[in-house]
């Protein structure tokens, strides 16, 4: 299973300097094992703190993230980085009902776009069945069944969210339209997402993990960082990590005050060392590699 997770991550996150990988890291840090259930909670409160900090070191630009940072609420914008945010949630959970409930909290943190929510169900169902050794046929069949059974009203109710009647009507129209498609995972859909490309077009393909993770990465990065996260996600999936060890303090110190010191510990970034300082930014090193923080 660990090698399966590593192969999948290595394909989806082939650039560990990218915004896609940064979003992966943030999601992983917000996964908290249930204390009385199987799988992991997506900790929205911590995620909010992570994203606020992320705005200072984001490696790239994204309309959905920028909207969230500026307005402090979800938009209705299409999320082109959707899959990179939800992959860790799916891998770390082994019960579908928990999986979809938790990952949609991650999705709706950014957007209530109807197609994004439906695509999240589509992508996550495929990943879930892939991790459970499902066949291409079973992925198609079970995904359609999950779309049929999904209730956006129940999700909103369980999360104490509200939606206008027209939104619910329009959502149901899109859901029925998707269910009515002869093939859910056609070539056009598969080609939009790296996760689906790997599952449907590279299954059985011998992926060169060393080349994808090591040779082209920055020498300052951990060359085997995806191996470490594969092991970690596997442990979350098996329920062998004590949730008490992952809890952080409620009050987060001002990062700009922390950056004034050559060495510091930060609840979200861990142990950090300042390696370069300019008028506009500070470069730090932590266990995930180098990070440029705007000041």
Secondary structure in CASP SS format (residue, H / E / C, confidence):
PFRMAT SS
TARGET T0000
AUTHOR 0000-0000-0000
METHOD secondary structure of the structure
MODEL  1
X C 1.00
X H 1.00
X H 1.00
X H 1.00
X H 1.00
X H 1.00
X H 1.00
X H 1.00
X H 1.00
X H 1.00
X H 1.00
X H 1.00
X C 1.00
X C 1.00
X C 1.00
X C 1.00
X C 1.00
X C 1.00
X H 1.00
X H 1.00
X H 1.00
X H 1.00
X H 1.00
X H 1.00
X H 1.00
X H 1.00
X H 1.00
X H 1.00
X H 1.00
X C 1.00
X E 1.00
X E 1.00
X E 1.00
X C 1.00
X C 1.00
X C 1.00
X C 1.00
X C 1.00
X C 1.00
X E 1.00
X E 1.00
X E 1.00
X C 1.00
X H 1.00
X H 1.00
X H 1.00
X H 1.00
X H 1.00
X H 1.00
X H 1.00
X H 1.00
X H 1.00
X H 1.00
X H 1.00
X H 1.00
X H 1.00
X H 1.00
X C 1.00
X C 1.00
X C 1.00
X C 1.00
X C 1.00
X H 1.00
X H 1.00
X H 1.00
X H 1.00
X H 1.00
X H 1.00
X H 1.00
X H 1.00
X H 1.00
X C 1.00
X C 1.00
X C 1.00
X E 1.00
X C 1.00
X C 1.00
X C 1.00
X C 1.00
X C 1.00
X C 1.00
X H 1.00
X H 1.00
X H 1.00
X H 1.00
X H 1.00
X H 1.00
X H 1.00
X H 1.00
X H 1.00
X H 1.00
X C 1.00
X C 1.00
X C 1.00
X C 1.00
X H 1.00
X H 1.00
X H 1.00
X H 1.00
X H 1.00
X H 1.00
X H 1.00
X H 1.00
X H 1.00
X H 1.00
X H 1.00
X H 1.00
X H 1.00
X H 1.00
X H 1.00
X E 1.00
X C 1.00
X C 1.00
X H 1.00
X H 1.00
X H 1.00
X H 1.00
X H 1.00
X H 1.00
X H 1.00
X H 1.00
X H 1.00
X H 1.00
X H 1.00
X H 1.00
X H 1.00
X H 1.00
X H 1.00
X H 1.00
X H 1.00
X H 1.00
X C 1.00
X C 1.00
X C 1.00
X C 1.00
X H 1.00
X H 1.00
X H 1.00
X H 1.00
X H 1.00
X H 1.00
X H 1.00
X H 1.00
X H 1.00
X H 1.00
X H 1.00
X H 1.00
X H 1.00
X H 1.00
X C 1.00
X C 1.00
X H 1.00
X H 1.00
X H 1.00
X H 1.00
X H 1.00
X H 1.00
X H 1.00
X C 1.00
X C 1.00
X C 1.00
X C 1.00
X C 1.00
X C 1.00
X H 1.00
X H 1.00
X H 1.00
X H 1.00
X H 1.00
X H 1.00
X H 1.00
X H 1.00
X H 1.00
X H 1.00
X H 1.00
X H 1.00
X H 1.00
X H 1.00
X H 1.00
X C 1.00
X C 1.00
X C 1.00
X C 1.00
X C 1.00
X C 1.00
X C 1.00
X H 1.00
X H 1.00
X H 1.00
X H 1.00
X C 1.00
X C 1.00
X C 1.00
X H 1.00
X H 1.00
X H 1.00
X H 1.00
X H 1.00
X H 1.00
X H 1.00
X H 1.00
X C 1.00
X C 1.00
X C 1.00
X C 1.00
X C 1.00
X C 1.00
X C 1.00
X H 1.00
X H 1.00
X H 1.00
X H 1.00
X H 1.00
X H 1.00
X H 1.00
X C 1.00
X C 1.00
X C 1.00
X C 1.00
X C 1.00
X C 1.00
X C 1.00
X C 1.00
X C 1.00
X H 1.00
X H 1.00
X H 1.00
X H 1.00
X H 1.00
X H 1.00
X H 1.00
X H 1.00
X H 1.00
X H 1.00
X H 1.00
X H 1.00
X H 1.00
X H 1.00
X C 1.00
X C 1.00
X C 1.00
X C 1.00
X H 1.00
X H 1.00
X H 1.00
X H 1.00
X C 1.00
X C 1.00
X C 1.00
X C 1.00
X C 1.00
X C 1.00
X C 1.00
X C 1.00
X H 1.00
X H 1.00
X H 1.00
X H 1.00
X C 1.00
X C 1.00
X C 1.00
X C 1.00
X E 1.00
X E 1.00
X E 1.00
X E 1.00
X C 1.00
X C 1.00
X C 1.00
X E 1.00
X E 1.00
X E 1.00
X E 1.00
X E 1.00
X E 1.00
X E 1.00
X E 1.00
X C 1.00
X C 1.00
X C 1.00
X E 1.00
X E 1.00
X E 1.00
X E 1.00
X E 1.00
X E 1.00
X C 1.00
X C 1.00
X E 1.00
X E 1.00
X E 1.00
X E 1.00
X E 1.00
X E 1.00
X C 1.00
END
